Structure formats: C-alpha cells, structure tokens
Amino acid sequence: MKDEYTNSLIKEKSPYLLQHAHNPVNWYPWGDDAFRRAIAERKPIFLSIGYSTCHWCHVMARESFENPEIADILNREFVAVKVDREERPDIDAIYMRVCQMMTGSGGWPLTIIMTPEGEPFFAGTYFPPDDRGGAPGLRTILERIALLWKNDPDGIAETARKVVEALKEKSSSYQIKLETVDMAYEYLRRNFDRKNGGFGSQQKFPTSHNIHFLLTYHLRRGDGEALEMVRLTLERMRYGGIYDQLGYGFHRYAVEPTWTIPHFEKMLYDQALTMTAYLEAFQVTGEELHRRTALEISEYVRRDLQSPEGAFYSAVDAESGGVEGGYYLWRASEIREALGDDADIVMRYFNVLEDGNFRGEVRGENILHVDSPEGVAEEFNLTLEELSERIEEARRVLLTRRLERQAPAVDDKILTDWNGLMIGALARCSKVLDHDESLRAAEGCLEFIEDRLMSDGVLLHRYRDGEAAINGKLDDYAFLIWGLLEMYDATLREGYIRKALELTETLRDNFRDSDGGFYLTDDPDVIVRPKESVDGAIPSGNSVHMQNLLRLGGILEDDELIAEARGILGAFARRAESSPGAHTFLLSSAEWAIHGGRSLVVVCTGEPEIPAVLRKTLIPDFTLTVMGKDWSFAPPHLNEKVALGDGCTYYLCDRKTCHPPTEDPEWIMEYLGVK
C-alpha cells in the first residue's frame, strides 16, 4: 500500500494524519487548499475526524479508506479532508455538535459531509463499507449523496444553512440557582452503580470531574454518601481491568459496568485527571490505596510517556500487532511458565482462568483484574503485607516479560493543554505526598512548554518532530494556568502566579465573549466559534478557567478576577440548570463564585514556615498566599499586609468577613477545620 499511494497528508506532523498518508483516498489536511479546490470544482467536502489511538478509526481505515473502490468514489465526487481531533479540538467541537444535533449521539471516527463553504448537511460516526443489518454502508451513503448533490445542490445548501444557524446559540447572563448544585448531586446519586461504583449501567468512564464534585460536596455539606460514592468508585477502578495492573496507568474506559474489560488505549489526560482524583481523595480520607495509586500513575507517565526533552506524549494505542489489547492479555500457561510455584497465588489474585476471562479475538486470554485482596490473603493464609510483597515481586517479573512483546504505538505529539493538566497533577502529587520526582517532572515539562510552545506570552497547541504549530485554544491556556497554580501551591514561588496572570490576560484579550464566558478558538474562519461548558472526557475549558479565576482572585485579593469568574457562571447557568450532571466541574465552584471563598495571606519576615497539614488538606473555596522576605509581586492592598513580629502573621478572610491578624497558626487551622 505504501509503495502504491501517497497523498497530501505525507507533509503533516500528526501521527494520525500520517497513518492515512498512504491511503488511496486523496486526503487533504484541514486548510485553504482543500476549501479552494472544493469551491473551484463545486464538490462537497467529506470530512473525517479521528485520532491515532482510536480503535474504530483504525477499523474504518482498514475497511473503507484503504479500499480502492471506495477511495475512487471519494476522489471523484468529493474533496476528502482528514482532521486529528487532538490537533484541532475546535474543529472537532463544532462538527461533533453537528453530529449530536443531527443524530442524537456522537463519537469517533466522526464522519461529516458538508458544502464547499464548510456548512454540514450529513453527519455520523463509524460506517461499515457496505450495507449491514438494514443500514446503509459508506459506499451507499457516498453514492446517494453524490447523486443528490448533482440533482438538488440548492436544497442541500439550504439544509446546511439551517444547521449552521442552529449552531449559533445566543448567550445571556443569568443568575444561577444554588439548587442546581444539589440537582447535580442528585443526578450522580441516582445514576451511581452501588455495586461496582461509577455512573451509569453500561460503559464506565473515569470521569474525574465527578469525583472532584463529590469530594467538594462532601466537605461543604458533610454528606457521607458522597464520600462513599468516591471511595467505591476509586477502589473498583484501581482493581479493575481498566487499570494496567502491571505497568500502571488507566485505559480509556471500560466497555461494561464492572470496570473489567477496557477499551485499551491510554490517554495522557486520563492519567493527569485520575492522578488528581486519587490525590484529592487521599487528602480527604488518608487511605493508602489512594496514595499508592497516585504514585503509580506518576511512575507510569514518567517512565512511559515522558519525552527526553521533558514534556509528555499524548497517548498509547489500543492495538498491538493489529489486535486490540493484545499487549496486556495473558494466557494461564504464560504466567505459569514465568512464575513457577508462585503462579497459583498470582493467578488467583488477578482472576486468571485456564480457559481465559477475556472474550476477545483469541480465546484463552486473560485481562488482569482484582476482586478482593483480603479474600486472597485469607485463602492462602497470608497477611495483607505478605500478599502485597508476593504480588509486587510477580508484577515486576511479568512486566519484564511483557516488555519483550510488540508494544502498542505511542502518539508522540505533545499537546499544551494535556501537558498543562499533567503539570498540575504532578505538582499536586509533590505537595500532597512530598514526592520530589513528580515536582522535577512537572518543572521539566513546564520548561519545555515555555521554550518550545510559548512566544511573548502566546501559546501554540502542538509540538512534534521539532515543529511547534497551531494557535493555542482555550483549553491550552486554561489547563496551563491550572498547572501553574498547582505549581505555586506546591512551591509557593510567586513567579508561577506572575505567569498565570500573564496567560490569563492573553486569554481574556483573544477568547473572551462580551456576553460572558470564553470561546474555544480565536480562529475567525470557522463557521461558528463554539463556547463549550459541558464536561466530557475532560472538564471544559470554561469550567476550569472559572476555577482558575477564583483561585487567582483569592491569591491576589482581586475582585475583578472574581467578577470575571462569576461572568462565566452566569453565561452558562441556563445550560447547567438544564443538564446539571453534565456540568459538575463548573458547579463544583458555583458556591465559591456566588458567596465568595476563604483566603489566607501569610506574611513572613524570613523564610515561610507554614504547617504542612494546612497545605496538604483539601479545603473547598480556599486560597493560600504566602509572602516571604523575597516576595515582590502583589497589588498595593495586598502589600499593605505586614508581619507583626519576627515570624509569620496570618490574615484570614472568610467570604465577606476578615478576621484580625494573628501569629497563631493553630487558631487558623482550628477555624478552617484542619486536623
């Protein structure tokens, strides 16, 4: 195939686009060349959006885009455009919304057919090459649309215009009702799987923003059920097949409700967000499982996803040698051969069966997962500590054996937004668990972004193979600011606040909507500029930046930043009230935005000495500003706060009330409920 065909994608950097560079389809990347040709030849555009580790994208490529007959239809009747959703999340967001509007669902591969001007009139996801089960295949769809385009182009254009008009929703500021927060909690409670943890009854995703919402809800309201939902979910995720029991890290999602059978791709953002979820849970519960899991994820990303220059790669493919999950599956005979006398206990621990527990392409294979360590320890007359030592020794042996297999492909592009999330997670790991290796990794990643993906305070989105390209999007700015704020919390170095504030100003200048909230892109050529608020696989850029603004506003005691955060909440209040369960990250900060938070400013004459427990405890709606002897950056009113003696003086404000300054940190911790 590679010797026979080459198309325009061969000039691209995206691993996903390069996967299609030798298709017989005459693919174009998104850009002027494709649209100019479509307009000149008056052909509709066939837009296909996916990403390099998407299993069904691979399937559709093998079935259809490598099929010369289907390629001939595409080349003759359409202009074919390929987009990597991870490179162009703005394009993906626009046309995914189209698909959801037109079909009621979405996913990848995303298939859109649109006018030469980019206005869509057909949408779907995966299509088989030929008709199947009474539904048309891609060949039939293309032939029918090509005929319709020739016979009634004006009718199609009118349909497309109506679709675009429906996308152009108007924003209006609205005062949210705090009952919406309770509605979101009730939604999660109703949809909680009380047997397996997680939400819903079919596929299970590690929706870490729901964990964050439940933890803050528990801390604000004292709701014990919210905490139990967190505990069960994180326990079953960690012991399930969705977690790589040997090499660590989370797969994308589980295809059934027990977390046992995963969709095997691994995404950088999932590692960052799940690490943060386990760290926050540890801050609240102090449970060893949460601490250990966070450290394991940190080990995985630093070992397997960190580039030599310090930043982190995007993803690991689900397939190995053309078999989904093949890298992670084990036969009982393989484990017996590798472990000898220890095989029985390890097979029992990981639920390995002689005839296999995984019904994949080949029978007899097992996905490793854990049901009850306590039960296994009792069965083999071991203490939990003894069992843990035996399993850890076996894990190292099996991991070494696994390294001899053909490894899944790594998508080695570096994305600013996902790296921002990872910087934040590693910084928090450093702060909460005193883990220096995580802090060094976060510092190295941030240095890479500043050197390669930032110029004069302006961000680029993607780096690969020596090239930085694509203007930064809302998520690039919002997630990197989040990472910088976590770096400040971990180190108390004021330089991180300076950088976060500079990026906040750039974001405001280029992405802010006068009606409130922020556009996903500053690209003037897209058919609409989307404003996203829904939390999907990752929390929305608007909900993250609302929290950023509240944190920055609290640290600097800047009411204008807090008012800007309230503007985001007002812009999306109606959406949140209509679907609270889809806005949990936004709503986790709603009370902070409405009622104000608690800010603690500590002024020290020498090196700050802040009680460790105060910094490690998860306190909702709380910011800590530490001004040591070298502090030089603050608004004038913040600089008015001075140390009363030779040590540190604490200035605490709670919502609209400021307490007298004190030199007694114990009083502060008692007031905040820190133990």
Secondary structure, 3 states (H helix, E strand, C coil): CCCCCCCHHHHCCCHHHHHCCCCCCCCEECCHHHHHHHHHHCCCEEEEEECCCCHHHHHHHHHHHCCHHHHHHHHHHCEEEEEECCCCHHHHHHHHHHHHHHHCCCCCCEEEEECCCCCEEEEECCCCCCCECCECCHHHHHHHHHHHHHHCHHHHHHHHHHHHHHHCCCCCCCCCCCHHHHHHHHHHHHHECCCCCCECCCCECCCHHHHHHHHHHHHHHCCHHHHHHHHHHHHHHHHCCCECCCCCCECCEECCCCCCCEECCEEHHHHHHHHHHHHHHHHHHCCHHHHHHHHHHHHHHHHHHECCCCCECCEECCEECCEECHHHCECHHHHHHHHHHHHHHHHHHCCCCCCCCECCCCCCEECCCCCCHHHHHHHCCCCHHHHHHHHHHHHHHHHHHHCCCCCCCEECCEEHHHHHHHHHHHHHHHHHHCCHHHHHHHHHHHHHHHHHCEECCEEEEEEECCEEEEECCHHHHHHHHHHHHHHHHHHCCHHHHHHHHHHHHHHHHHHECCCCCECCCCCCCCCCCCCCCCCCCCCCHHHHHHHHHHHHHHHHCCHHHHHHHHHHHHHCHHHHHHCHHHCHHHHHCHHHHHHCCEEEEEEECCCCCCCHHHHHCCCCCEEEEEECCCCCCCCHHHHCCCCCCCCEEEEEEECCEECCCECCHHHHHHHHCCC
